[in-house]
């Protein structure tokens, strides 16, 4: 048995030992893009703990190199291990290699490298490339990174402009765009409001952004009433 197969087998064994069948059934429902037989059913806190353990092992690179993975839970573990990498260059290298294999919203959204907080300038250069990708979850990840890292002190009006120009037939891309604008309205209301007032998004995303804003506790009652008046009637 080669070294690469050994670490993968060890990880798969560990994942099945933590399997929760009720959780598996729930995941199958909320993550429709994942094949049912690819879902083992390991809860997220356990996966995060496993990632912290394996991130420190010498041969974990063999697991990271073995793409594509067979199981959804392996992809989740992979994402959490990447999130633990402290060296920016290595983290980005692993992320760029892994992103094309991400095929669901959970793995996409829960992959959040801690080291990016200290390297936003370099991160943004990658975001500009990812946001033009033909892979939906790469685009979703790019928008998610803009939402997470560039709506506060590093905000620039050019960023919502980038997001507003995305046009996609993919539900999970458009949902992330709506989520981005709802969060941007909560944090940069005056700058972002014109994107809603002048209807710069497609109709579905426009209305969904308003819906998510109205549901947010960070939007004032007055702002919510005004946003509701901007909803496009089909």
Secondary structure as UniProt FT lines:
FT   HELIX           3..17
FT   HELIX           21..30
FT   TURN            32..33
FT   HELIX           36..38
FT   HELIX           44..54
FT   TURN            55..56
FT   TURN            58..59
FT   HELIX           60..65
FT   HELIX           72..84
FT   HELIX           88..99
FT   TURN            100..101
FT   HELIX           105..110
FT   HELIX           114..118
FT   HELIX           120..130
FT   TURN            131..132
FT   HELIX           136..149
FT   TURN            153..154
FT   HELIX           157..164
FT   HELIX           171..187
FT   HELIX           189..197
FT   TURN            198..199
FT   HELIX           203..214
FT   TURN            217..218
FT   HELIX           221..229
//
